[in-house]
Amino acid sequence: MRTLSLMFLLLPCTVAIAAVDASTRLLPLRPLVHLPARAAVAHLSVSMPESTEQLEQWPTELLGPWELRTTQPGSSSRMWVELADDRSCSCSAAVGKGSRWHAIRRGGKWQLSFVLLDKLKREVKYEGEVREDDGTSSRRLVIAGSINGPPRRMAGLSGAALKLQLERGEKVGEFEGWRLE
């Protein structure tokens, strides 16, 4: 009678599983994880969102036109942006061109983020918190947040530092607005 048993062997940085049959022949299997324990935990904490609430979403209640007031220098103080159900957005022609948008649910409120391209086709990211305005009878949605765009001064930056600064951008203004009904 042949019997199979599994034996788990813990090696310093990898986990190996070996199957042993009645003839004591060892059949090693390849390890699934090659990361040290600390690296595996760090990788999981960076790769996984804290909860399913924080995944990007495109809620229908945020779709449609929004009117915004901005403090961004060099652009109009009033503008509009329209969020579409295909994850794209459009904006006032004087500002540039719409690109994409998403929202993340945190603590019962939406964190809205949309990207517009300026006239030089550089990304300008608007990020703000959406809430219901209790001061009006219609209980409309309002938003307030910050604008991150390309850095104005890049002197002294080169290589990886320049690339990181361009990707991240810097705060270039603030905005507030409301969803049009």
N, C-alpha and C positions, 0 to 999 in steps of 0.2 A: 504494500500500500504506500502510495506516494503522498507525502504531506508537504505543504508549502507554508512557510512562515515568513514574515517580514521583520527585518531588523533595521532600526533607524540608528545611524551612526552620526554623531555630531562632531564635525571636524572644526578646526579653528575658525575658518571664515566661510565655509560652505556647508550645506546640508547634503548628505549623500544617502540614497536609499538603495539597499541591496536586497535581492531576493535570494533566499537559500532554499534549495530543494533537498530531498532525501539523500541524494548522493553527495551532499555538502559542496556542491559546485557553486561558486559565487558569481552572480551575474550583476555587475555594477551598472547603475543607471546614471546618466549625466545629471549633475546638479542643476536645479532650476534657477537658483539665485546665487550670484557671485559677489554680491555686495557685503561688506562687513556690516555687522548689526547696526552700528551708529549711522552708517551711510544709508542703509535701508530705511531706517526710521526717518531720517532727514528727507530722503527722496519721497516717502509717502506723505509727509507733512507738507511738502512743497507742491506735490502733484495733485493732491486731493483737496477739494474745497472743504471748509469746515462743516458745511451741511449742504443738503440738496437745495436749500433756499438760495444759495449764492451762485447758482449756475446762471449763465446768460439766458435771458428770455426776451420775448417780443410780445408783451401783453396788449390785447386789443384796446384796453381802456386808455392807453397812451397814444394810440394812432391818431393821425390827423394833424391839423395846423396848430402851431404854437406861436405866440407873439412874444418877442424877447426884447429887453433893454440891456445893453452891454456897456462896459467901461473900457473895452478894448481900444487902445489908441490906433488911429488910422482906419477905423471902420465906422460905419454908421452906428449911431447910438440906439437905433430901433431897427429890428429886422424880424423876419419870420422864418420858421423852419417847419417842414411837414414830414412826419414820420409815416412811412408806408409799410404795408403788411408784408412786403417782400424783403424786409430788413434794410432797405435803402432809405435815404432821406433827401429832401430837396430844400433849397434855401433861397433867400433873396439874391437876385443876380448881382447886386452891388457888393455882396459879401464874397461870392465865389460860387462853388458848386457843392451840392450835398454828396455824401459818400455812403455812410452806414450808421446804424444805431443798434443799441441793445439796452436792456435794463436788468438789474439784479435786485432781488428782494432781500432786504436786510431789516430786521427788527420791525416787520410789518409795513415798511415804507419802500417805495421804489427808488433805486439809485439809477438815474437815467444818464446815459452816455451816448453822444453822437459826434461824428467826425465830419467836418466840412473841409473842403480844399480851398485855399485862398487863390488869388489870381495867378500866383506863381506855382500852383498845384502842390503846395506844402500843406500837410495835415495840421488842422487846428481842432483840438478836442475840447468839447464842452461836457462837463460832468457836474451833475447836481442832484439834489434830493427833491422828489416830488411829494407833495402833500395836498390835502384838501384845504381850501381857504374857507375858514369858518366865518369870516367877516362878511360874506356875501350871501344873499338868499339862494343863489343857484348852486352853492357849494362846488365851485369849479376847482380844477386842479391847477396848482401853482408850482413853480420850480425856482430854485436859487442855487447857484454854484459858481465854479471857477472855470476859466478858459486857459488851456495850456496850448502853446504854439511853439514855433521854431524860435530858438534863442536869438536875441537881437545882436549879441556880441559873442563871437566865438574865438576871439583872439587868445592865443596860448593853448588852444586845444588841438590835438591831432590824434590820429589813429583811433584806438578803441574808445578813448575818452570823448572824442568828437562824435563818433557813431552813437554812443550811449546818450549823449546830450541831445542829439537830433531825434532819437527815438522817443525819449522821455519828454522832451520839450521843457518849457518853463512857464510858470504862471504869467500870463500876459494881460489878464483882466478878469472881471467877474460878470455874471449875468443874472437876471431874474426875469420871470415872465409867467404866462398863463396859457392854458390850452383854450383855443377858441371853440366855441360850441357851434 
